[in-house]
Each structure stands twice: as C-alpha cells, then as structure tokens.
Amino acid sequence: MKRIAVIYQSKYGSTRQYAQWIARDLGAELLERSAVSPASLREYDVVVYGGGLYAGGIAGVDLVAKYPCPPLVVFTVGLANPAITNYSEILNRNFSPEQREKLKVFHLRGAMDYGRLGPVHRGMMAMMKKMTIDSKAPEERTDEDRLMLETYGKSVDFIEEASIVPLVEYVRGLL
C-alpha cells in the first residue's frame, strides 16, 4: 500500500474542509502544514498539498516548492471561478519552470465571510478591489471583477465536495 500525505494550510477553514475530504477518499494521512518537516516529505509515495490563495501566493506552499518530494499534486482554494480564471501568474510566482512541468494543480472554490476576516486580509481585499476593479470602467470589468463586486463585504460559500473528484481520481491513477 502506497503512503499518501494530504498536507494543508488553512486560515478560515475552506482548505481544511477540502483536505479532509481528499484524505478520507484517498485513505491518506491528513497533516497541517505546521506539523510537517521537509525531511518527512520523503516518507510518502505521493504528496497532495493544499493552500489558500492570498495576494498571488499559495499559503504555505514553500514547504513543497523548496524541498524535493515525491509526486506532488497541489490544490489551491480561492473565490475565483476556476472555469474562467487564469492561474498561470500565480503558478509562475510559486514554482520554478522545472517544477511546473512535473506538477499537477487543481483549483477549487472556497468561502469567505468578510465579518471573520482579520485586519490584514480585510485590508488586502480592500486594496485589491480599489486597484483592480474600482479603477476600471464598468465595461472593462471581467467576470471575476463583477463577482468580487457582487460578493464584496458579504459572506459567500462556493465549497463543493464533488469538486474534489478529478483530484482524487488523478491521485488514484498515480498509485
């Protein structure tokens, strides 16, 4: 039996929820990012890493980006709709070209309750809104921009358990 680790870093709970479902479906070990050392990555046959998207970064991804590990599968969690979002800039910022060639990435939608955001994340959202959306004429706004405007300051939940199916099937295919 091959050993699979599902490692995650979650600030508000969406990534943790997905990681729990993935670990359950794969019979994998579920680990918080803070409990994993770089050396322990080599104990697994497959590593699945999940992190939320914040300001163009993937939370905690340095663990798997800086240290060699077995076949790596990454999932990101954010509010953007993966069907219409281009994540290449985020992936380019977080992984080298060599890593991206070997990497399989899945993008999942999360949830956000603006009332629960800490001051730093609330400020980041306000800055993003001001710089990327408010500065555009309405006809120049993308579907992503419109979604942000519709949900800004509110509580939204796009988490869907069914969205993990392609990731789980992909990992099973590695075994």
Beta strands, then each sheet from edge to edge (+ up, - down):
strand 1: 4-9
strand 2: 29-32
strand 3: 46-54
strand 4: 57-58
strand 5: 72-78
strand 6: 104-109
strand 7: 111-113
strand 8: 155-157
sheet 1: 2+ 1+ 3+ 4-
sheet 2: 2+ 1+ 3+ 5+ 6+
sheet 3: 7+ 8-
end
